[in-house]
Amino acid sequence: MGGLRWGCRPGQGPRQTQRRQHREPPGQRRLPAGAAGPGPSLPAHRGPGPAPPPGWAEPGALQDARPPRTPSPPPGAMASLLCLSLLAAAAAATSPGRLVPFDLLYADGVRAYLARDWARAAELLQRALHSYAGLRAARRACRAACAREEPFSGGPGRWEAALLGPVLQRAGCLQRCLGRRLRPAPSAHRASRAVRRDFQRREPYNYLQVAFFQLKKLDQAVSAAHTFFVANPQHLQMREDIEKYRRMSGVKSDSFQDLEATPHWEAYETGVQHYDADEYLQAVAGLEESLSEALSALEECRALCEGPREDEDEEEKMQPGLYEAIAAHYIQVLKCRQQCVLEIATKPGRISATEDFIPSHLDLLQFAYSQVGNQTLAAECAASYLLFYPTDEPMLEKMKQYRTELGEDAVVAARQSIQHYVQRSLMEKKLIYYAVEHLGETFNDPDLWTPDELIPENLREKHREDQEKQKQETLDVEEREKRGPLPFEGIAVTMDSQQMNGTQRVVFDRVLTESECKDLLRLTQAAGEAGDGYRARRSPHTPHERFEGLTVLKAVQLAQNGDVEWRDAKLLLQASEKSRKIIESYFTPGKKLHFSFTHLVCRRAVDGEQEGRMDLSHPVHADNCLLDPEGQECWKEPPAYVYRDYSGILYLNDDFKGGGLFFTEMDTVTVTAEVHPKCGRLVAFSSGKENPHGVWAVSRGRRCAIALWYTHSQEHAEQERVKAEELMEQRAVEQDQPDGDKHQGTDRSSRSSSEPRVPRRAGKPANQGQKPGLDRKQHPKVLRARDEF
């Protein structure tokens, strides 16, 4: 196939009216295998305390209130915990008014948790949260106080004294202030990065909810569970616990409160709801409160940036000199301050920030004020918005309109708080970009409004490339956020859309076990003898391969005749249903996918006909439209299966040569991604023109897989499957019991009673400016029949 070439799909730009910036938090959470038991969840280990084994699960339901089995901590963990506990005990023996380090309290709380001392665990974990909040408050307060007491100002003398003298005075002020608040030693509160990450992810609340539940304090348990779940909505076990709490008669509805709720997000969502409902007076109140609280939260975040330097390379041998060390730490602080806008713009539980969070407030406010007749404040908000985007034509037109309505003598100026915000941010960006150009620093600018002239000329091209990359990553993040949790444990996402250079593509592994693959391969032997009409004839796509196929109905009929085992026919139904649930939960949570067609199919290389072969096992095509590579279009019209929405291939073996799946651009020759078959691997993708694909030639051996197509249209659901399931149920009734020969992997995971419910996601607010759709009415001159069996 010399005509195929490798390439990458260029990133598509985001909607202009709703920009989004994102970041990936370090170490995304995954529920440990076996953790989804029926009772309260044991938190995944994140901190210094001993971790439970991965397979631990509470044996009793919440209603039974049976205590969990207390697992043994891993080797070495108890010694570490004992050491931390002794330190905490020694520290507690000092001044009664001091703030005990939160990491020591946390470690002691986890130890009490594992010892099933629920009262002490709850007390220590609450004290740890209080200490963590107190430490942050002390640092914020001291930095604000010392900025007033020891302000930086110019003075006579040498430049070193003028520069470093105030720095030393500020440092002394901070030491004295923090010493008073955190006595005896502020350095005792420097917790490890892992522990800090635990508190950022609200992990202590996970422990607390179990402790409170065991103490019969349901309201506090519910609040702790809800607080954890808000920040970790993908945690399957906590989702189940929340549902159980809701069903308990003694639980009050107002107990489901977020104890770590941020005021600006609550006000923002309230304001946007009123805005969408055209209730502009209430919208103004909510958005103004949100903007004020957001700017305050931004200042608090910036204050916390002035902490100890985080060494990215802890093993670096060579220490920097005086000026290099000062510059490196200062630039780290500046970059941290710049990233604060992402922190306040990221809602708990989300992994991407709301783009242009501050400017979007001003955009919404100017419109809302204009709707309630306050043109003065509308003009002020518009002028403030133009500080971020001075060439925005729609806003410039608005400003012109406001000036006309207010009169030529009216003074229209941007808000002082916004002017200060923009000027300070631009000053920091200028210093950072200088360090990028001359000191080898790196910087991922969080703002889309940064003016090009601020970026050094030799860095502008790279900045544009980074912006394009961020746009593509934003699309991928939005795609990920639409997904629900996978309904089965142990399944791994091996490749996602970004890794496959496209959209709506994914590869899962461990969907089937090795024994299940062998059983299904045994079933394929019947396909060549009495299959669905192919009977090992030449492939419809190439004379160099023989084709064997079996539908689910034919498999059940063969089982009725005694030609195949019932358990193998049943496994085909179960494996395909398991794949459907996985694909549905990943791509369309809350929206039902129906089978369109299910096909157990094998392709066997014809011996003696492979030399010099140049064709494909399956030519490049799309699954719901007629691909026209010359016109760069895909036509959704017969004979294409236009109702198909998603496709999947569940592989059963890899003991053959060739036969890999590949994706291309619309030109059908630029390869963008490739998937190699193996037992239990499921590749899934949307069926449209965004995913042209083909299959490399099978040049040796026999490639077997279950080909799957799905539709949202119930009227196009696979009728043969309905008949096959009816025959299977009829056989079960005749046997007076379910088939006893169950396959462990697929049977167990297919039981609806053990599956978590995939919730519906709330719809996103409508886009403010809708991009008009391109509705092409013309047809190509020549329609080429799609290659598909």
Secondary structure, DSSP 8 states (H G I E B T S, - for coil): -TT-EE---------TTS-EEE---SS-----TT---SS-------SSS----TT---SS-GGGT---------TTHHHHHHHHHHHHHHHHTS-TTS---HHHHHHHHHHHHHTT-HHHHHHHHHHHHHHHHHHHHHHHHHHHHHHHHS-----SS-HHHHHHHHHHHHHHHHHHHHHHHS-S-GGGG---HHHHHHHHTTHHHHHHHHHHHHTT-HHHHHHHHHHHHHH-TT-HHHHHHHHHHHH-TT--GGG---TT--HHHHHHHHHHHHHHTT-HHHHHHHHHHHHHHHHHHHHHHHHHTSSS---S-TT--S---HHHHHHHHHHHHHHHHHHHHHHHHS-TT-SEEETTHHHHHHHHHHHHHHHTT-HHHHHHHHHHHHTT-TT-HHHHHHHHHHHHHH-TT------HHHHHHHHHHHHHHHHHHHHHHHS--------S---GGGS-HHHHHHHHHHHHHHHHHHHHHHHHHT----SSTT-EEEE-TTTTTSSSEEEEE-SS-HHHHHHHHHHHHHHHHHSSS-TTEE-SS-TTEEEEEE-HHHHHHHHHTTSS-HHHHHHHHHHHHHHHHHHHHHH-TTS--EEEEEEEEEEEE-TT--TT--S-SEEEE-SSSEEETTTTEEE--TTS-TT--EEEEEE----SEE--EEEE-TTSSEEEEEE---TT-EEEEESSTT--EEE--EEESEEEEEEEEEES-GGGS-HHHHHHHHHHHHHHHHTTS--S---HHHHHHH-GGGS------------SS-----------SS-------
